[in-house]
Amino acid sequence: MTEVPHTRVLIVGTGFSGLGMAIRLSQKGDQDYVILEKADDVGGTWRDNRYPGCACDVPSRLYSFSFAQNPSWSREFAPAEEIWAYLRDCTERYGIHERITFGADLAELTYDESELRWLATARDGRSWTADAVVLGVGALPQPQLPDILGLDTFEGPVLHSALWPAADDELTGKRVAVVGTGASSVQLVPALAPRAQQLHVFQRTAAWILPKHDNELSSRRQVAYRAVPGLQRAVRWATYWQLESRVLAFARYPKAMRLVERISLRHLARSVRDPQVRARLTPDYTFGCKRVLVSSDYWSAFDRDDVEIVTDGIARVERNAVVTVDGTRREVEAIVLGTGFNITGSFERIEIRGVGGASLADSWSSGMVTNLGITVAGHPELYFLLGPNTALGHSSVVMMIEFATKYVLQCLERARVTAAPHVATSGAQVDFTAEMRRRSKGTVWASGCRSWYLDRFGNNTTVWPGSTLSYWWRTRRVDPTHFEPVPARLPVPAQSVPASAEVETIVPQQF
C-alpha cells in the first residue's frame, strides 16, 4: 500500500491567494508545505480568463503584491496576459514552482480526529495529509452557465468568457449574440465589435460605468520606478488612498452616489447619440449596488450600426437563432456568454468534512458563515483566503488577501508552538455573521438591487462592508478567544444569527 505523503501546510490554488501564502511561508523559512493546482500552470483567474479585451479594472500598481512591485506594467490597468506573466514570474522568483503539484484537482477534504490532520484527495485518486489546509481557490473559478431553453441545440460555437479557446475563436465576420452585460462583457463587446459582422448584446440589467483612464505607461516611468527607491511605492500609496476614500459613499453615505451617477450619465451621453439606446443603457438602481464597471469604449460601441442592445428577455435558443420573449428571432452564427461566475462554486466542488464528519455544505445550506472570512467552526486548522465577506467594491482585493495571509501565518505559528490544532469557536462565527448583516444594512450593496454580492437569502456574504483599513485592524492580531483547542469531539457548530440584531454604525475606530 502506497504511503500517503504528509505536509505541515497544504495550500490549494495558485492564484494571488495560494502563491501569496506560499511566498510568505518561504520568507519565514518554513518549507514544509505543498501546493495543489488543478491546472497545468499557475495563475488562477488570470490563467483561465483569456477572452478578447480581458484586463484588470483596478490600477496595476495596486493590483500586485506589496512585497513584489512590478515596475514594468505597460498600462494603468494591466491586460490579463501581463498579470498572468507577473504571477508566473513571482512563482519562479521566490522558488515556489518546485513545491506545486499540477493536475491535482482537489475533490475531498476530511478531518481525521484520531490523527488530528486533514486527508486531501484529488479527483484522480492521489491523496495527501496535512496538519493545516489553506484554501486559495478564489471566488471566480466556476463559470455561471445560463439556463436558457434550447441552448444545447445551437449548432454554432458557444463560448463563455472564462472558457475561451486558446487558439482562434473564429468569431471574425460572424453574426454574434453576446448574453450578459457585466464586467466581462464590458471588455468583450468593444473588442468584438470591430471584428464581428453584427453583434446583438442581450442585457438583463443596465450597468453603471465610469470612464477608464487607461493610459500607457511610458518607458521613462518604468525606468524611474526601477531607478528611484520608493517612487513606485509612493505612487501606490497615493492610488490606495484615492480608492479608499470611496468607501464612505459605499458603506456609510449611499446618497453621495448621486454625484457619481451624474458623472456616469455624462459619460453615457457623450458616448451614445441615440436617446432610445441611451435609455436602454441607463441603470435604474443606486450606483455601486452592483459591481461598478470602468470602460471608455463599451457604451460607444452601441453607437455603431452593427451593434444592437437588446433588453427583451431571451425565450429560447434555436439551432441558428436567439428568440426573445416578444417573438423576435435574430439569426446568429455564434453565442458568447458573459454571464459571470458561480460565487460559491469553488467551495461546492470540494466535499469538506470537519470534526464529527460535519459537512461544510450542510453548515452553509442557509448561507456562508465564517469568522473574519477566514475560519469556520467545526473545521480545525482550515483557512480561507479571499473567503466570504472579504471581497471589495472599491479597491484591490490583493490587499485583503495579504491581510488574511498574515492572520493565517499567526494561526499556523500558534499551532506549531503549542503542537496542538485549534478551531474557531461557534460564538465567534455567530457574532461575526451577525455583525456582517448589521453593517451591510444601510450600505449601497443593500440598497435594493439584485446582485451577486447577495446570496439567495438576500444577505451580503461577499463584500467586506467597510474600509480595507478596518479589515487590517481586525486581522492584525489573532484574538485567542476566537479559538479553542480541538477536543476529541466538538458539538455541531451553531449557525443561527440573532434575529433581533440591530444595525451597527461604523464608528471611527474601525477606520
C-alpha positions, -999 to +999 in steps of 0.1 A: +000+000+000+014+034-010+021+057+019+002+089+018+027+119+018+023+143+048+030+180+049+025+207+076+006+230+054-014+221+023-022+251+000-049+248-027-047+271-057-020+291-074-037+325-079-028+355-058-041+338-027-022+305-030+010+320-043+010+348-017+006+322+011+034+301-002+058+330-007+052+343+028+058+308+043+091+306+024+101+340+035+096+329+071+119+299+064+090+274+065+094+250+036+071+223+049+042+229+025+028+216-007+006+234-032-021+216-052-031+231-085-058+216-107-044+230-140-010+227-157+002+262-149-001+288-122-023+319-124-059+311-113-083+336-127-057+353-148-047+320-164-083+310-172-096+343-185-082+350-219-111+365-238-105+395-261-101+427-241-096+410-207-079+433-183-079+444-147-103+471-135-080+481-106-049+502-112-019+479-119+003+493-092-023+484-066-032+450-081+000+433-071+018+420-040+031+448-017+064+429-014+068+423-052+061+456-070+063+454-108+079+484-125+072+470-159+034+473-162+026+486-197-007+503-188-025+519-158-049+488-160-028+458-168-041+434-195-047+398-184-017+383-201+006+407-181-010+398-148-006+361-156+031+367-166+035+386-133+022+356-113+044+332-132+074+355-125+066+356-088+065+318-088+100+315-102+115+344-084+105+331-050+112+294-058+077+283-054+074+262-086+091+231-072+065+228-045+035+228-068+017+196-078+000+203-110-031+184-123-042+179-087-079+188-087-090+186-051-122+166-046-124+159-009-111+172+024-118+151+055-106+158+091-091+128+108-098+133+145-076+103+156-046+118+138-056+154+141-049+161+105-066+166+072-068+140+044-070+156+010-080+136-020-077+147-057-102+136-084-075+112-098-073+094-065-040+108-052-040+118-015-021+139+009-023+145+047-017+179+063-018+195+097-034+226+082-051+235+049-052+269+033-079+272+005-069+298-020-094+287-046-109+321-051-145+331-057-145+332-095-132+300-110-166+284-118-184+298-148-221+305-144-238+289-174-273+303-180-304+280-181-317+290-215-341+268-233-325+252-263-290+265-257-277+229-261-293+227-296-274+256-310-253+245-340-226+272-338-199+278-312-210+287-277-182+304-258-181+315-222-157+344-212-140+321-187-137+292-212-122+310-242-103+289-267-065+294-267-065+293-305-086+314-329-121+319-315-134+321-352-158+350-345-144+373-371-170+382-397-198+364-380-232+374-365-227+370-328-250+371-298-235+383-265-255+373-234-249+394-204-236+429-197-214+425-167-177+430-161-166+405-188-189+418-215-179+454-209-145+444-221-156+418-246-181+439-266-157+467-276-131+441-286-155+420-307-175+449-323-148+457-350-144+420-358-180+407-360-204+413-389-231+420-363-233+420-325-266+415-306-260+422-269-287+408-247-290+429-215-310+419-184-299+449-163-281+480-173-247+487-157-232+518-141-200+526-159-172+552-153-146+562-178-115+541-176-084+563-177-062+536-190-031+554-201+000+537-215+029+538-190+059+552-207+093+536-207+106+567-189+083+560-160+093+523-159+130+534-157+122+558-129+104+531-109+135+509-112+160+537-105+144+557-077+139+538-045+104+541-030+089+560-060+066+533-071+056+525-036+047+562-030+026+562-062+010+530-050+001+546-016-014+577-034-036+554-055-046+534-024-058+565-006-077+577-037-096+545-039-100+541-001-118+574+001-147+559-019-157+535+009-175+563+027-201+565-001-203+527-004-207+519+033-219+550+051-234+576+027-251+559-003-269+591-012-235+605-021-235+581-050-259+605-068-229+627-076-210+598-091-242+588-111-241+622-128-205+616-139-215+582-153-246+597-171-225+624-187-201+596-199-231+578-214-244+610-231-210+616-247-208+580-258-242+573-273-261+597-296-294+578-300-316+588-270-335+555-272-303+535-270-292+557-241-324+550-223-319+512-226-284+516-212-294+537-183-295+519-149-324+522-125-307+514-093-282+531-070-247+534-082-225+507-065-253+483-057-239+461-084-203+459-093-190+492-106-176+489-141-150+510-158-147+514-196-142+542-220-153+523-251-182+500-240-211+524-243-196+540-275-198+505-291-235+509-292-231+540-314-221+516-342-248+505-367-236+469-364-240+466-326-275+463-311-286+464-274-315+440-267-334+444-235-362+419-241-356+386-223-345+355-241-373+330-246-352+303-263-323+294-285-328+276-318-302+259-339-292+291-356-310+319-338-319+336-305-356+343-299-367+369-274-400+369-254-416+394-278-412+368-306-383+385-324-359+360-340-323+370-345-302+347-366-267+343-353-237+321-360-221+322-325-231+328-289-208+344-264-218+340-227-207+369-204-228+355-176-202+356-148-194+331-122-210+309-095-197+327-065-199+296-042-189+272-069-152+269-059-163+256-025-192+235-036-170+214-059-149+202-029-165+180-003-153+192+030-160+174+062-147+186+096-150+173+132-176+146+136-179+143+098-199+175+097-203+187+061-193+223+053-220+223+026-247+214+052-233+241+075-236+266+047-270+255+035-286+286+050-257+309+038-219+310+041-208+317+077-173+322+089-152+343+113-134+371+095-140+353+062-110+330+072-121+303+096-151+281+101-164+265+133-160+227+134-131+227+109-098+228+127-068+245+110-087+251+078-083+286+064-099+306+036-082+333+016-105+357-001-133+339+017-168+351+023-172+388+031-137+397+021-142+409-015-143+447-022-164+471-042-139+500-041-103+488-040-079+459-046-086+425-032-049+417-032-046+438-001-074+418+016-056+386+006-023+399+022-041+409+054-057+375+057-024+357+049-007+374+078-035+363+101-032+327+089+005+328+095-001+337+131-025+309+135-001+284+119+027+296+142+005+291+172-003+255+162+034+249+157+044+263+190+017+246+210+019+214+190-019+214+190-046+222+164-072+249+171-106+256+158-128+287+155-155+289+182-191+289+172-196+320+192-171+340+172-186+328+140-222+337+150-210+372+162-191+379+130-220+368+108-245+390+128-221+419+125-218+415+087-256+416+084-259+446+107-231+465+090-244+456+055-277+473+062-277+509+051-248+503+026-251+507-011-249+469-015-282+465+003-300+494-015-324+471-032-309+457-065-303+421-073-265+414-074-240+386-070-229+402-037-261+389-021-269+352-015-302+336-022-315+347+012-307+384+004-276+385+028-243+401+018-219+372+020-194+386-005-183+422+003-165+435+033-188+463+044-161+487+054-126+500+046-096+479+040-080+496+070-108+483+092-101+447+079-064+452+085-071+463+121-094+433+127-068+408+113-036+423+125-035+402+156-053+368+163-078+370+192-072+339+213-108+339+225-120+332+189-103+297+191-102+266+212-081+235+212-095+206+193-112+181+217-119+146+209-154+156+197-169+190+190-206+199+191-222+207+158-214+245+153-243+269+159-254+285+127-282+307+138-278+345+139-299+365+164-330+377+146-330+408+168-296+420+156-297+458+152-279+479+126-243+487+137-229+521+129-194+520+116-175+541+141-142+559+136-122+533+155-130+509+126-115+533+101 
